[in-house]
């Protein structure tokens, strides 16, 4: 009744770079935005969701520290990932990049690591940008840490604005008009080399080219910067049209 069938192995899949992403359980945005930027034939993207509170405070962000390695173990167990990204900007600041990388490398010892804040810093450096206009959705306690962290890494905050919202699902619903108007009003009052819109839950990546054209300086978001940095770390050559200046360099 049953016949043994012969098969051959598709060798092309082994040549593709593998990117693993640790995504917050409460994040509505990053999957959608990453998929738009990952049509490349020599790149695969996999993710697992880390348990987290949808209320964003320093305490709830810190609570994720012990869950990073166990979540990463869910992504292609036993296989090597070329790059791993931990997809939370505010937690990357609260926990510290090196603590996150330590957790990642406990599971994937030879992988290259990034976070949204790591990627944003690399994006700033790629434009030689020192004076950064920052937009966040965070509450004051987190905003103060963002400012301190950026300044300790050599960047000056030319202007800082926040929507002061704790709820991750609400942040995912902030519309593009609110962000564009905020940047437009803030940049009139200061000189900025670049704009950073922080938080992986914010939906804005598709509007970056429009805003850049209006204000005349590069713009990046947490999701755009981390997608770009993941590709860069993977050694993938890329230029993606209509995706902002970062993907046009």
Buried (B, 14 or more C-beta within 10 A) or exposed (E): EEEEEEEEEEEEEEEBBBBBBBBBBBBBBBBEBBEBBBEBEEBBBBBBBBEBBBEBBBEBBEBBBEBBBEBBBBBBEEEEBBBBBBBBBBBBBBBBBEEBBEBBBEBBEEBBBBBBBBBBBBBBEBBEBBBBBBBBBBBEEBBEBBBEBBEEBEBEBBBBBBBEBBBBEEBBEBEBEEBBEBBEEBBEEEEBBBBBBBBBBBBBBBBBBEBBEEBEBBBBBBBBBBBBBBBBBBEBEBEBEEBBBBBEE
